Amino acid sequence: MEPALADKVVVIESTSAAVADRVADRFLTRVKARTRNGRIAHVALTGGSMSGTVLQAIAQHPKTPLIDWSLVHFWWGDERFVPAGDDDRNALQARRALLDRIDVPAENIHEMAAADGGLTLDEAAVAYAAELARFGTDDDPWPSFAVCFLGVGADGHVASLFPDRIEVTVADAAVLPVRDSPKPPAERITLTRPVINTSKRVWLVLTGADKASALGLALAGASYTNVPAAGAKGRKRTVFFVDEAAAAEVPEDLIDQSY
C-alpha cells in the first residue's frame, strides 16, 4: 500500500552520481508503467546542476529507448525569466541534457516564456497558467503530474517558492511571477503549492552537506512558509532522493531503501 499524503520517505545513495542513477531508473520505470496502456504522463522538471545530472542519467539509461515519448508531456516547476539562449534557463539545460536526445514531439514540451519572447513577466505567468489549463482535470485547471521533480535549496526553497515570501502562501493561482528573488536572477516564474501538491508523486532530489539542515527541517514538519520544501507533498508518494552528505539529519524510520 502506498503512503498517505502526509507520509514522506527518504532514499539514500552514497554519492550524487548514484542518486542520479537511482532516480533515472525509478523515473523510467514509473513512466513506462504510466504509459503502458496509452495513457499520457505529465512530468514537471526542475532546474539546477543536480537536475541536469539526473536528466543526463535518464538520457543514457538502457530503458530510455523503450519509452513511448509521444505519450509524455514535459513541464517546469519554475523558470528564470531570462532570454531563451541564456544558460540560466532551466528549459535550455533540460533540452541539452535530455529532451534533444529523445524522440519527444515538440508540442509535448511546454516551456515557460523567455524574457525575449515578447511577453512581460506577468503575461508570461498568465500564459503558462492558460497552457496548463489546456490539460486540466475534472478537479483542477492543470494536469496532475505523474512525477514532479523538485530541487531543494540550502534555504529550503522549492521551485521559486522562497521562505517567508508571499508566493509560497498563494492558493488561488496556478502560476505566479516572482520579482526580487533572493537567489538570482531576480525575475522568475513559478508554479504554486496547489499545483505541485496535486502531483501523484513529488520527488525531491538534493545532495551535499549544505542541504542537510533544510532536509532535516522538511522531514521534521517545519512550517512550509519558513521551509517551503516541508510543504511539498505528492498525492501518492513524497520521496526525498539524497546522498549520504545530505542525510546527516534524517530519522532512521523515514529511510526506505526499497523504493
Backbone bond lengths (Angstrom), bond angles and torsions (degrees), N, CA, C in turn:
res aa  C-N    CA-C-N  psi(-1)  N-CA   C-N-CA  omega(-1)  CA-C   N-CA-C  phi
1 M - - - 1.471 - - 1.520 108.98 -
2 E 1.331 116.95 139.89 1.450 120.71 -178.87 1.534 110.23 -79.71
3 P 1.339 117.44 151.72 1.461 120.20 -179.24 1.516 112.00 -63.13
4 A 1.323 115.29 157.63 1.462 120.39 174.31 1.511 109.27 -72.17
5 L 1.339 115.10 170.41 1.452 121.04 -175.35 1.520 112.44 -52.07
6 A 1.332 117.24 -42.86 1.457 120.27 -173.44 1.523 112.56 -74.90
7 D 1.323 118.38 -16.12 1.448 121.36 -175.47 1.520 111.47 -73.56
8 K 1.322 115.25 141.33 1.454 121.58 177.05 1.522 107.89 -131.34
9 V 1.323 115.77 141.28 1.457 119.45 176.78 1.518 108.69 -127.48
10 V 1.325 115.24 157.69 1.455 122.24 -177.40 1.521 109.50 -124.19
11 V 1.319 116.08 132.50 1.463 122.76 174.24 1.521 106.91 -113.71
12 I 1.311 116.75 124.76 1.462 121.50 -175.07 1.525 110.25 -113.52
13 E 1.322 115.78 131.07 1.459 122.36 172.18 1.528 108.85 -120.94
14 S 1.322 116.32 162.56 1.460 119.93 -172.67 1.520 113.13 -69.83
15 T 1.323 117.33 -37.59 1.459 121.73 -175.01 1.525 110.48 -132.87
16 S 1.328 116.07 167.39 1.460 119.77 177.80 1.520 111.22 -65.08
17 A 1.327 117.53 -35.34 1.465 120.61 177.67 1.524 110.79 -64.02
18 A 1.320 116.43 -40.04 1.470 120.19 178.27 1.523 110.58 -67.56
19 V 1.323 117.19 -35.99 1.465 120.79 175.40 1.524 109.59 -60.16
20 A 1.334 116.27 -47.81 1.469 120.76 -178.82 1.520 111.09 -59.60
21 D 1.315 116.81 -42.56 1.468 120.11 -179.90 1.524 111.07 -65.21
22 R 1.321 116.71 -40.08 1.467 121.06 179.98 1.521 110.20 -64.59
23 V 1.335 116.20 -46.07 1.462 120.76 -179.24 1.525 110.23 -64.16
24 A 1.325 117.42 -42.73 1.468 121.17 -179.94 1.519 110.71 -59.30
25 D 1.316 116.75 -44.73 1.460 120.05 -178.75 1.524 111.40 -65.77
26 R 1.329 117.20 -43.74 1.462 120.65 179.75 1.527 110.48 -65.85
27 F 1.315 116.25 -39.57 1.459 120.33 -179.71 1.526 111.11 -62.48
28 L 1.304 117.37 -48.05 1.462 120.16 -178.14 1.525 111.37 -66.81
29 T 1.313 117.02 -35.31 1.469 120.16 175.28 1.523 110.61 -63.28
30 R 1.328 116.24 -42.43 1.461 120.64 -179.01 1.517 111.69 -68.24
31 V 1.335 117.71 -44.16 1.465 120.93 179.81 1.522 110.60 -65.33
32 K 1.317 117.05 -39.06 1.464 120.41 177.77 1.529 110.51 -60.70
33 A 1.311 116.78 -44.14 1.465 120.53 179.17 1.517 111.56 -65.87
34 R 1.313 116.80 -40.39 1.458 120.99 -178.03 1.522 111.96 -65.99
35 T 1.325 117.08 -38.58 1.466 121.02 -173.68 1.527 113.03 -95.68
36 R 1.314 117.39 3.53 1.469 120.68 -173.16 1.525 112.09 -56.88
37 N 1.307 118.02 -39.79 1.471 121.97 -177.24 1.522 112.08 -104.24
38 G 1.333 115.98 27.70 1.456 119.72 176.91 1.504 115.39 83.09
39 R 1.324 117.19 10.42 1.457 119.77 178.80 1.525 110.65 -77.98
40 I 1.322 115.49 151.30 1.461 121.94 177.68 1.529 109.69 -81.63
41 A 1.312 115.99 139.27 1.463 121.71 173.39 1.519 108.73 -114.38
42 H 1.315 116.48 118.32 1.459 121.64 174.36 1.529 108.47 -95.65
43 V 1.316 116.07 132.93 1.461 122.01 -176.05 1.525 108.94 -129.19
44 A 1.312 117.06 132.75 1.466 121.56 175.96 1.523 108.91 -104.96
45 L 1.327 115.75 123.73 1.458 121.55 -179.57 1.525 110.28 -96.43
46 T 1.307 115.03 164.42 1.457 122.02 177.15 1.519 108.65 -123.40
47 G 1.317 116.91 -177.29 1.454 121.50 179.07 1.512 111.19 -116.04
48 G 1.325 115.74 -170.99 1.455 120.23 178.84 1.516 112.62 97.77
49 S 1.327 115.11 164.99 1.459 120.44 -175.46 1.519 112.65 -65.30
50 M 1.345 117.56 -37.52 1.458 119.27 -179.73 1.519 110.99 -67.85
51 S 1.321 116.81 -35.17 1.463 119.75 175.93 1.521 110.65 -60.72
52 G 1.331 116.53 -44.46 1.451 119.60 178.41 1.516 112.06 -60.54
53 T 1.333 116.78 -39.17 1.465 120.76 178.46 1.522 110.86 -64.17
54 V 1.337 116.92 -41.61 1.468 120.93 177.74 1.527 110.91 -63.89
55 L 1.333 117.13 -45.25 1.458 120.31 -178.50 1.521 111.57 -65.53
56 Q 1.324 117.52 -35.99 1.464 120.55 174.82 1.523 110.49 -64.38
57 A 1.324 116.68 -39.87 1.463 120.32 178.06 1.526 111.16 -64.21
58 I 1.332 116.90 -36.95 1.466 120.27 175.89 1.518 110.09 -65.03
59 A 1.326 117.03 -44.93 1.467 120.97 -178.58 1.521 111.92 -59.27
60 Q 1.328 117.03 -33.86 1.458 122.04 -175.18 1.526 113.50 -92.91
61 H 1.312 117.25 -3.74 1.469 121.05 -173.38 1.533 110.89 -75.57
62 P 1.327 118.16 140.99 1.473 120.41 179.80 1.524 114.53 -63.79
63 K 1.326 118.39 -18.93 1.466 120.31 179.10 1.530 112.47 -81.21
64 T 1.320 117.33 -16.12 1.468 120.62 -173.92 1.527 113.32 -58.41
65 P 1.337 119.78 -43.16 1.470 119.20 179.20 1.531 113.54 -66.10
66 L 1.327 117.89 -13.79 1.462 121.60 -177.95 1.527 112.75 -85.20
67 I 1.324 117.12 -7.96 1.463 121.64 -177.79 1.530 110.21 -88.06
68 D 1.325 116.78 137.01 1.458 121.00 171.23 1.524 107.09 -85.19
69 W 1.327 116.15 92.97 1.451 121.13 -173.68 1.518 112.47 -69.99
70 S 1.331 118.15 -11.62 1.469 119.23 175.64 1.524 111.48 -68.74
71 L 1.324 116.46 -13.95 1.457 121.25 -179.95 1.529 112.52 -98.51
72 V 1.324 116.58 3.30 1.463 120.85 -176.57 1.524 109.69 -112.89
73 H 1.325 116.18 129.65 1.466 122.19 176.48 1.524 108.94 -112.31
74 F 1.316 115.96 132.06 1.458 121.80 -177.98 1.531 110.75 -106.70
75 W 1.329 114.74 132.93 1.454 124.11 177.70 1.520 108.62 -128.18
76 W 1.322 116.90 177.81 1.461 120.89 176.66 1.515 110.66 -129.31
77 G 1.334 115.21 140.62 1.452 120.12 176.48 1.511 112.38 -72.00
78 D 1.331 116.10 -29.09 1.450 120.32 174.82 1.517 108.66 -161.03
79 E 1.325 114.74 169.36 1.461 120.33 179.72 1.513 109.23 -150.92
80 R 1.325 115.20 147.72 1.461 120.90 173.61 1.527 107.30 -83.57
81 F 1.318 116.97 129.47 1.465 121.03 -177.15 1.523 108.94 -83.91
82 V 1.325 113.85 79.35 1.464 123.73 -178.68 1.527 107.31 -130.03
83 P 1.333 119.15 169.80 1.468 120.43 178.95 1.525 112.58 -58.89
84 A 1.319 115.70 156.08 1.468 122.11 -173.66 1.520 113.02 -58.40
85 G 1.326 117.21 -32.78 1.449 120.26 -178.30 1.510 114.88 -91.85
86 D 1.322 117.47 6.93 1.463 121.65 -178.03 1.526 110.03 -75.63
87 D 1.322 116.72 132.84 1.459 121.00 -178.89 1.527 112.88 -62.93
88 D 1.332 117.74 -16.66 1.466 120.46 177.87 1.524 113.06 -74.86
89 R 1.321 117.72 -14.23 1.467 119.21 -177.48 1.524 111.65 -68.59
90 N 1.329 115.39 126.59 1.460 120.01 177.58 1.524 111.51 -60.00
91 A 1.329 116.58 -39.45 1.466 120.13 -178.12 1.521 111.27 -64.60
92 L 1.321 117.42 -39.68 1.457 120.32 179.19 1.524 110.50 -65.83
93 Q 1.310 116.57 -41.93 1.460 120.39 177.19 1.530 110.96 -61.13
94 A 1.336 116.67 -41.23 1.467 120.74 -179.46 1.520 111.70 -68.02
95 R 1.320 116.49 -37.24 1.467 119.57 177.70 1.522 110.54 -63.61
96 R 1.302 116.68 -44.86 1.465 120.39 -179.07 1.522 111.73 -64.81
97 A 1.322 115.91 -40.29 1.458 120.02 -174.68 1.523 113.29 -78.97
98 L 1.350 117.40 -35.35 1.461 119.91 -172.45 1.519 114.53 -141.34
99 L 1.323 117.80 -53.70 1.460 120.35 -164.91 1.522 113.33 -63.12
100 D 1.325 117.35 -34.32 1.454 119.88 177.95 1.526 112.47 -77.53
101 R 1.316 116.36 -3.35 1.470 121.07 -175.53 1.524 112.66 -111.19
102 I 1.341 117.00 2.37 1.464 120.90 177.53 1.525 108.74 -126.75
103 D 1.313 115.60 163.63 1.460 121.29 -175.34 1.526 110.13 -90.94
104 V 1.330 115.35 67.11 1.464 120.54 178.66 1.522 108.76 -104.99
105 P 1.335 118.44 131.34 1.466 120.57 -179.91 1.529 111.90 -60.77
106 A 1.315 116.16 144.31 1.467 120.64 -178.71 1.520 111.68 -57.55
107 E 1.340 116.38 -35.56 1.471 119.25 -177.25 1.538 112.24 -72.36
108 N 1.322 117.24 -8.54 1.462 120.87 177.63 1.523 112.48 -90.34
109 I 1.322 117.00 -2.69 1.463 121.48 -179.04 1.521 108.32 -105.91
110 H 1.308 115.47 111.38 1.469 122.11 -171.86 1.525 109.75 -107.31
111 E 1.320 116.29 86.43 1.455 121.29 179.87 1.524 110.99 -81.95
112 M 1.317 115.04 148.70 1.460 120.01 167.75 1.529 108.15 -75.63
113 A 1.316 116.86 151.76 1.458 121.48 -176.24 1.522 111.23 -62.59
114 A 1.332 114.67 148.49 1.460 121.41 175.88 1.527 109.81 -91.66
115 A 1.323 115.72 163.42 1.457 120.75 -176.85 1.518 112.56 -65.66
116 D 1.326 116.96 -23.61 1.471 120.36 179.31 1.522 112.07 -102.68
117 G 1.339 116.47 21.87 1.460 120.79 -177.29 1.515 114.97 -93.47
118 G 1.332 117.50 2.78 1.457 120.32 176.89 1.510 114.86 96.93
119 L 1.340 118.18 -2.32 1.462 121.77 178.97 1.519 109.84 -111.71
120 T 1.323 115.81 147.62 1.454 119.66 170.63 1.528 108.58 -74.19
121 L 1.323 116.19 169.81 1.452 120.82 178.23 1.528 111.18 -57.72
122 D 1.314 117.26 -45.56 1.463 120.52 -179.95 1.528 111.05 -64.98
123 E 1.326 116.65 -42.07 1.463 120.28 179.05 1.519 111.12 -64.64
124 A 1.315 116.59 -35.84 1.460 120.12 179.14 1.528 111.28 -64.44
125 A 1.333 116.69 -39.87 1.467 120.33 177.65 1.524 110.92 -64.91
126 V 1.324 117.16 -42.60 1.467 121.73 178.07 1.530 110.44 -63.32
127 A 1.321 116.63 -41.30 1.458 120.65 -178.55 1.530 110.84 -64.98
128 Y 1.318 117.07 -37.78 1.467 118.57 -179.41 1.523 111.06 -71.33
129 A 1.314 116.46 -36.41 1.466 119.54 175.33 1.527 110.33 -61.15
130 A 1.325 116.41 -39.26 1.467 120.32 178.58 1.525 111.01 -66.82
131 E 1.323 116.71 -37.69 1.468 120.09 177.85 1.523 110.74 -66.08
132 L 1.313 116.85 -42.51 1.462 120.19 175.67 1.528 110.94 -58.89
133 A 1.330 116.36 -41.08 1.461 121.43 -176.59 1.526 112.36 -63.79
134 R 1.331 117.14 -25.85 1.468 120.53 176.77 1.529 111.40 -60.72
135 F 1.320 116.52 -23.28 1.459 121.77 -178.05 1.525 110.84 -118.69
136 G 1.330 115.52 25.72 1.449 120.18 -178.05 1.522 112.87 -66.82
137 T 1.308 114.94 162.82 1.458 121.95 179.32 1.526 109.21 -101.00
138 D 1.322 115.48 -179.40 1.466 119.59 176.59 1.529 111.44 -64.61
139 D 1.324 116.12 -25.24 1.462 120.46 -175.35 1.523 114.17 -97.76
140 D 1.332 117.05 -28.80 1.463 120.00 -172.07 1.529 111.23 -141.25
141 P 1.338 117.68 149.85 1.462 121.34 177.59 1.530 112.20 -83.54
142 W 1.303 115.93 46.87 1.466 123.18 174.64 1.527 107.79 -163.30
143 P 1.319 117.82 159.33 1.467 119.71 178.49 1.527 111.11 -74.26
144 S 1.313 115.77 157.27 1.459 121.01 171.26 1.522 106.93 -92.90
145 F 1.316 116.87 114.32 1.454 120.44 -175.61 1.526 110.90 -71.24
146 A 1.328 115.32 132.81 1.460 118.97 173.58 1.514 109.89 -62.57
147 V 1.332 115.84 -40.59 1.460 122.63 174.25 1.523 108.18 -139.43
148 C 1.306 116.44 131.32 1.464 122.17 172.34 1.524 107.05 -116.03
149 F 1.330 116.07 111.13 1.458 120.87 176.60 1.527 110.02 -81.36
150 L 1.309 116.32 139.19 1.460 121.16 174.29 1.523 109.55 -137.45
151 G 1.315 116.21 132.40 1.444 119.90 164.69 1.513 108.10 -85.27
152 V 1.309 116.16 164.52 1.461 121.30 179.18 1.522 108.09 -129.66
153 G 1.322 116.68 125.11 1.450 120.58 177.56 1.516 111.51 -78.76
154 A 1.318 116.10 163.72 1.457 120.35 177.46 1.529 111.49 -59.93
155 D 1.336 116.51 -23.78 1.469 121.23 177.19 1.523 112.26 -88.07
156 G 1.341 117.19 0.85 1.458 121.25 179.40 1.508 114.45 88.84
157 H 1.334 119.06 7.26 1.471 119.11 -179.19 1.521 110.98 -76.20
158 V 1.318 115.34 152.00 1.462 123.38 172.64 1.519 107.57 -131.64
159 A 1.361 115.81 151.48 1.459 119.87 -171.13 1.536 107.11 48.07
160 S 1.336 118.48 -133.77 1.467 119.61 170.97 1.523 109.23 -114.37
161 L 1.328 114.44 42.56 1.460 122.66 173.61 1.519 107.09 -102.10
162 F 1.317 116.01 103.28 1.455 122.14 -173.67 1.519 110.98 -100.21
163 P 1.340 116.48 154.26 1.468 120.24 -177.83 1.529 113.09 -57.01
164 D 1.331 112.97 139.38 1.470 121.11 170.99 1.521 113.28 59.81
165 R 1.332 116.30 32.61 1.462 121.20 175.32 1.526 109.00 -121.56
166 I 1.305 116.00 157.50 1.456 121.08 -172.95 1.524 112.18 -62.62
167 E 1.338 117.68 -31.87 1.469 119.35 -174.05 1.530 112.53 -59.28
168 V 1.319 116.88 -34.84 1.460 119.60 -175.17 1.528 111.89 -70.98
169 T 1.339 117.61 -17.17 1.462 120.71 -178.07 1.522 113.09 -98.90
170 V 1.332 118.19 -8.40 1.467 121.10 -174.70 1.532 110.37 -71.01
171 A 1.326 115.46 128.50 1.461 120.36 -178.86 1.523 112.81 -122.34
172 D 1.341 118.27 -0.10 1.461 120.47 -175.55 1.532 112.37 -113.32
173 A 1.327 117.24 22.94 1.462 121.92 176.61 1.513 108.46 -146.60
174 A 1.328 115.72 156.45 1.460 120.72 178.88 1.518 111.90 -92.88
175 V 1.322 116.24 -35.18 1.465 122.31 -174.17 1.524 108.65 -136.77
176 L 1.316 115.97 141.30 1.456 120.45 -178.81 1.525 111.78 -131.09
177 P 1.333 116.96 146.70 1.456 119.93 166.65 1.522 109.01 -79.31
178 V 1.307 116.30 146.55 1.457 121.58 177.97 1.527 107.99 -123.20
179 R 1.325 115.68 126.39 1.468 121.32 177.61 1.524 109.37 -119.46
180 D 1.308 115.94 152.67 1.463 121.61 178.48 1.526 110.99 55.59
181 S 1.319 115.35 43.62 1.460 119.98 177.73 1.523 110.24 -56.92
182 P 1.344 117.26 138.39 1.463 119.21 177.89 1.523 112.83 -68.13
183 K 1.323 115.80 -15.26 1.465 121.11 175.61 1.520 107.34 -118.76
184 P 1.338 118.46 126.68 1.466 119.46 -178.20 1.526 111.37 -67.59
185 P 1.348 115.92 155.22 1.464 127.88 -1.00 1.531 111.87 -72.46
186 A 1.325 114.59 159.85 1.466 120.89 -170.31 1.519 113.26 -69.18
187 E 1.340 117.35 -32.49 1.465 121.00 -176.18 1.528 110.04 -105.49
188 R 1.318 114.90 132.27 1.464 121.57 -176.62 1.523 109.68 -146.11
189 I 1.315 114.96 171.54 1.461 123.06 172.78 1.528 106.26 -128.80
190 T 1.321 117.50 138.94 1.465 119.23 -176.94 1.521 111.96 -141.41
191 L 1.321 115.87 147.51 1.464 121.01 165.40 1.522 108.13 -71.83
192 T 1.309 115.69 157.53 1.459 121.10 178.73 1.527 110.64 -97.64
193 R 1.329 115.56 169.88 1.470 120.81 179.86 1.525 112.75 -57.72
194 P 1.341 120.53 -41.59 1.466 118.34 179.84 1.529 113.35 -58.48
195 V 1.326 117.06 -37.54 1.468 119.75 179.17 1.522 110.15 -69.73
196 I 1.317 116.52 -47.12 1.469 120.33 178.95 1.514 110.96 -58.30
197 N 1.326 116.41 -43.16 1.465 120.12 -172.37 1.520 114.75 -82.90
198 T 1.333 117.86 0.03 1.467 118.75 168.41 1.525 110.90 -95.28
199 S 1.314 117.24 3.66 1.462 121.06 173.21 1.523 109.45 -65.60
200 K 1.321 115.34 145.60 1.470 118.48 176.05 1.515 110.36 -66.53
201 R 1.316 115.44 -43.19 1.464 120.66 179.64 1.518 109.56 -133.20
202 V 1.302 115.39 128.54 1.460 121.38 172.00 1.524 107.03 -107.82
203 W 1.324 114.62 120.68 1.463 121.05 179.22 1.515 108.76 -112.91
204 L 1.302 117.25 114.71 1.453 122.67 177.92 1.531 108.01 -100.03
205 V 1.303 116.28 123.58 1.462 122.05 -175.17 1.518 108.19 -116.10
206 L 1.337 116.69 120.03 1.450 119.30 -178.44 1.519 110.59 -150.27
207 T 1.314 114.91 141.93 1.452 121.47 -178.02 1.518 110.04 -138.75
208 G 1.320 115.83 155.00 1.452 121.62 175.99 1.508 113.03 102.76
209 A 1.329 115.27 147.47 1.460 121.03 -177.54 1.522 112.73 -63.38
210 D 1.329 116.98 -25.45 1.465 119.56 -179.30 1.521 112.65 -70.51
211 K 1.338 116.70 -11.04 1.468 120.52 179.10 1.535 112.47 -97.93
212 A 1.332 117.19 -5.00 1.462 120.18 -173.62 1.523 112.45 -61.17
213 S 1.316 117.52 -42.19 1.463 120.14 -178.55 1.519 111.25 -65.51
214 A 1.333 117.02 -45.96 1.463 120.86 179.53 1.518 110.78 -61.26
215 L 1.328 116.52 -41.76 1.462 120.39 179.00 1.522 110.49 -63.68
216 G 1.321 116.66 -45.31 1.459 119.76 179.50 1.516 112.42 -59.88
217 L 1.328 116.92 -42.68 1.461 120.69 178.77 1.527 111.94 -66.20
218 A 1.338 116.26 -40.48 1.461 119.92 179.67 1.520 111.23 -63.09
219 L 1.324 116.36 -39.06 1.460 120.36 -179.02 1.524 112.04 -76.34
220 A 1.321 115.66 -24.96 1.467 119.74 -178.11 1.519 112.68 -82.74
221 G 1.341 116.94 -3.39 1.451 120.04 177.82 1.505 114.43 85.28
222 A 1.324 116.49 32.61 1.463 120.10 176.47 1.525 110.36 -60.68
223 S 1.303 116.96 161.32 1.461 121.95 176.63 1.521 109.84 -62.31
224 Y 1.331 116.23 133.24 1.459 118.62 -178.68 1.515 112.37 -68.64
225 T 1.330 117.65 -20.90 1.459 118.84 176.31 1.523 111.09 -70.13
226 N 1.331 116.71 -31.37 1.465 121.49 177.72 1.520 112.26 -88.63
227 V 1.324 116.10 -35.02 1.470 122.28 -178.88 1.534 106.65 -132.40
228 P 1.324 118.17 86.63 1.466 120.09 -175.35 1.527 114.48 -53.16
229 A 1.325 118.09 -30.87 1.461 120.40 178.74 1.522 112.05 -60.31
230 A 1.328 116.48 -26.57 1.468 120.29 178.91 1.521 111.85 -68.94
231 G 1.332 117.33 -20.53 1.465 120.89 -177.39 1.507 114.67 -99.13
232 A 1.330 117.58 3.48 1.467 121.14 179.34 1.520 109.48 -90.81
233 K 1.337 116.27 116.56 1.467 120.34 -174.00 1.523 110.39 -142.77
234 G 1.319 116.45 129.72 1.450 120.85 174.71 1.516 111.71 -83.99
235 R 1.327 115.63 155.83 1.468 119.44 179.91 1.517 112.00 -69.59
236 K 1.336 116.94 -31.50 1.461 120.41 -179.64 1.524 112.01 -105.83
237 R 1.328 115.61 -44.97 1.466 119.04 -179.58 1.523 110.72 -146.59
238 T 1.311 113.80 146.99 1.460 121.96 171.33 1.523 105.91 -127.18
239 V 1.324 115.97 112.03 1.464 120.23 -172.33 1.522 109.84 -123.31
240 F 1.320 115.94 131.00 1.457 122.55 172.18 1.520 107.95 -101.69
241 F 1.326 116.84 116.08 1.456 122.28 174.85 1.531 106.95 -98.37
242 V 1.316 117.51 116.64 1.456 120.69 -171.71 1.527 110.41 -137.65
243 D 1.342 114.77 161.84 1.455 119.07 172.33 1.525 109.37 -97.26
244 E 1.330 115.65 172.77 1.462 119.41 -175.43 1.521 111.86 -62.60
245 A 1.320 116.68 -31.98 1.465 119.63 -179.25 1.520 112.18 -64.47
246 A 1.329 116.57 -34.74 1.461 120.75 -179.51 1.522 112.70 -84.74
247 A 1.328 116.73 -11.36 1.471 121.17 -169.54 1.521 113.77 -93.80
248 A 1.326 117.79 13.24 1.456 120.67 -173.33 1.523 113.42 -59.52
249 E 1.338 117.16 -29.84 1.466 119.95 -174.90 1.529 112.60 -112.85
250 V 1.331 117.32 24.07 1.462 121.18 -178.55 1.526 110.65 -86.54
251 P 1.339 118.39 123.16 1.465 120.41 175.46 1.533 110.60 -62.87
252 E 1.317 116.19 138.43 1.465 120.52 -174.46 1.524 112.26 -61.01
253 D 1.327 117.72 -32.05 1.465 119.59 -176.00 1.533 113.00 -73.21
254 L 1.342 117.50 -8.66 1.461 120.40 177.70 1.526 112.70 -96.12
255 I 1.313 117.65 -6.65 1.463 121.13 -177.28 1.526 109.31 -80.00
256 D 1.318 116.63 128.90 1.468 122.53 179.62 1.516 108.22 -134.61
257 Q 1.315 116.83 89.23 1.465 120.70 -177.41 1.533 112.79 -76.04
258 S 1.348 116.62 -7.00 1.456 119.06 -178.45 1.520 112.50 -81.95
259 Y 1.324 117.73 -13.63 1.461 119.88 -175.28 1.529 110.59 -72.09
